[in-house]
Amino acid sequence: MRVAEEYGLAISLEPKIFPDWNGSGCHTNYSTAIMRDGSKGMAYIEEMMKKFEGKHSVHLELYGQDNDKRLTGVHETSSFTKFSYGPGNRACSFRIPTSTLHANGKGYIEDRRPASNIDPYAVTGLMFDTSCLDSKHSDQLVSQYKKWAEWLKTAPIEKA
């Protein structure tokens, strides 16, 4: 953004600027120690996908303002309303790299739902809570994020 200023340009983090484009995402690669050592195989990832599916709408509350405009199900995006996953599939909510599949679960997964304007701490916190803590704190995370978002609307911050 600072370099763009030098040239009189502005950078937008809006997830969908042009109607017939795929938009801007912040795909988030994620792994746990178990995924990195591959000790529980693909079954571990399958179970994790069930957890993420159960919290799909909760995650999307924190995955970027106007993200519903980006996640249309076309242009290599998933659906905003329906959770999906698959190996090598760039049109899913979660892409499982083919290298992770071929190594029987050793590797990482990619959450393709976050928009470019996310709070990375909120996204990673929610991912960890869902996958490792069985969603013990998700309600609290969402509540706190919403309070912050409301405060931000009236915050005495310099606007561009």
N, C-alpha and C positions, 0 to 999 in steps of 0.2 A: 504494500500500500504506500509506503514511503517513497519507493522508486517511482511509482505511478504519479505521485504528486509532483515530482521533478519534471514530468513531461505533460502536466496539466490533465492527467487522466484520473478517473475514479474507478475503484474496484467495487463490484457489487457481490455480496454473499447471498443474494436472493436465490432461492432454489429453482425458480422458473421465470426467466426473463422473457423468453420468446415462446409463443404458443406451440410451435411444431418442433421444438428441440427437446432433447432429453433432460436438460436442466443441469444443476450443479449439486453433486452429492459429496458427502464426506464418508465414504465407505470405510468401515472400521474393521481392521483385522484383529482377531482375538484368539487367544489360546490360554489354556491352563497348564499347569505342570503335567497333569495326566495326558493332555493332548500332545504336549511336547515330547513326552517319553513313549507315548503310544501304548501304554500298558493295558488299557481297557478297550482298545480297538474302536471300530465304527459304532459299536453299540453305545458307547459313551456319548458320542456326538448325536446319535439318534435320540437318546434320552434328553440331551440338552436342547435339541430342536423342539421337542414336545414342551419343554419349559418355556422357550421363547414364544412358541405358538400361543400358549395360554396367556401370555402377557403382551401380545402383539399391540393391542389398542393402547395399553398403558405406555409402552415404549414410544409409540408414535406421538403421544402427548408431549414428549420431551425431545423429539427428533427433528425439531426445526419448524419455525413459523412458516406457514404456507407450503409445507411439504406435501400436502394433499394435491397440490397443483403439479408437482413433479412426479409423484408415484401414481402414474396413470395406467401402468401395465403395458405401455408401448415404449419404444426407444430404449430398450434394455433396462426398463425399470419394472419393479414389481407393483402389485396392486396395493393401494393404501388400506383397503378393507380386508384383504385376504392374505394370510401368511402362506409362504411357500419356501421351499429349499431344495437344493439339488446340486449334484457334482458338476462343476464347470458351467453352471447355468447363470448367466449374467442378468436374466430376467426374473430372478427369484429374490425373495426377502433376504435369504442367506445363501451365499455361494460357498459350496464346499470345494476347495481346489482339487483338481484331479490328482495332484501329487499326494494330498491327504488321503483321498480315497484309496489310491494304489498302495499307500503305506499303511493301510488298515487303521486309519484314524490318527496316525502320527503326523502332526502338523498344526494347522490353524483353520479357522473359519472366517468368513467375511460377511459382516452385516452390511448390506447394501442399502438399507433404509434411511440412515441419517442424512439430513440435508446439509448443504454447505454452511448454513448459518447456525449450527448447533453449538451448544455448550459442551465441549469434549469431556468435562468432568461429570456432567449429568449423564451423558451417554455411557461412559465407561463404568460409572457407579451403578447405573441401572443394569447394565449387562452383567456385571459381577454379582449383583444382588440376585438377579434372576437365575443365573447359571450355577452359582456356588453357595448362595445363602438361602435358597428356596424362597425368594421374594419376601424376606422378613422386613425389609425396609423400603420397599417400592412405594407404598402409600405415602410414607414420610418424605421420600425423595420428590415425588410428584407434587405434594402439597407445598413443600419449600420452594420448588422451582416456580410454581404458579404465583406464589407470593412475591418472589423476586421479579418475575415478568411484569406483574402489576405495578410494583414499585418503579421499575425501569421506565414505564410509560410517563411518569411524572417526575422522574429524577432530574435534578439540576445538572444535567450533563450537556456539554457543548454539542450542538447538532450541526452536521455538515450542511 
